[in-house]
Amino acid sequence: DGGITQSPKYLFRKEGQNVTLSCEQNLNHDAMYWYRQDPGQGLRLIYYSQIVNDFQKGDIAEGYSVSREKKESFPLTVTSAQKNPTAFYLCASSSGRDYEQYFGPGTRLTVT
Amino acid sequence: AQSVSQHNHHVILSEAASLELGCNYSYGGTVNLFWYVQYPGQHLQLLLKYFSGDPLVKGIKGFEAEFIKSKFSFNLRKPSVQWSDTAEYFCAVNAHGNNRLAFGKGNQVVVIP
């Protein structure tokens, strides 16, 4: 079954801790993306990667970091510098620039 | 950078009513246009897309959208909604040749049986 896996579905952390969200795809897509979804705000792009070992900041990259060591994997770290980390995080992938993006099921992160 | 506007964030309608959701974008160049849908508890999934060609695009589940270049719009329509159309709908745009997809804030649609 081809698709995008995000784990865990729910994640709880204490303020001041870094946390890493997993995203894996077996669609053989070159490009991967991380979005943050807040109620009434739509989806906002955090980081994206067009190829392995390369990534670019999106619109709200502050307080986040990523790596792209393998084509299949694009983990997102929410650092303690992110002022408002509680949100729903969505990972996506696509074949390239002019193709639709496919989305994973998301991880809901709660920081208290 | 492109931006996307969706109005009437909350829409409530009865089954069999017609639905139209507006989407306007700001970008002067060639664009790719998308409508995504998020059913309760499910993945965000593609409803329909426009890259080029016929500006009237048909998608899944009886939805269609029309690209009007002069109005920078890509409105979504369905002539007769069902209870199962209850979902959040997002319009998204990217410039041709650009990975960055800009999303609108979404329309929360509730269909009353």
Contacts between the chains, C-beta under 8 A, distances in Angstrom:
chain1	res1	chain2	res2	distance
A	31	B	99	5.6
A	33	B	99	7.5
A	33	B	101	7.6
A	35	B	103	7.8
A	40	B	9	6.3
A	40	B	105	6.0
A	40	B	106	7.5
A	41	B	105	5.9
A	42	B	4	7.8
A	42	B	6	7.8
A	42	B	90	6.2
A	42	B	103	4.3
A	42	B	104	5.5
A	42	B	105	4.1
A	42	B	106	5.2
A	43	B	44	7.9
A	43	B	90	6.8
A	43	B	92	7.9
A	43	B	103	4.2
A	44	B	103	7.5
A	45	B	100	6.2
A	45	B	101	7.1
A	45	B	102	7.9
A	48	B	99	5.7
A	48	B	100	7.0
A	50	B	99	6.0
A	58	B	100	7.1
A	59	B	1	8.0
A	90	B	44	6.6
A	94	B	99	7.4
A	96	B	99	7.8
A	97	B	94	7.8
A	97	B	96	7.9
A	97	B	97	5.2
A	97	B	98	6.1
A	97	B	99	5.3
A	98	B	32	6.0
A	98	B	51	6.5
A	98	B	96	6.5
A	98	B	97	6.7
A	100	B	34	6.3
A	100	B	46	5.2
A	100	B	49	5.6
A	101	B	101	6.1
A	102	B	46	7.8
A	103	B	36	7.8
A	103	B	43	5.3
A	103	B	44	4.1
A	103	B	45	7.2
A	104	B	43	6.9
A	105	B	43	5.4
A	106	B	43	7.7
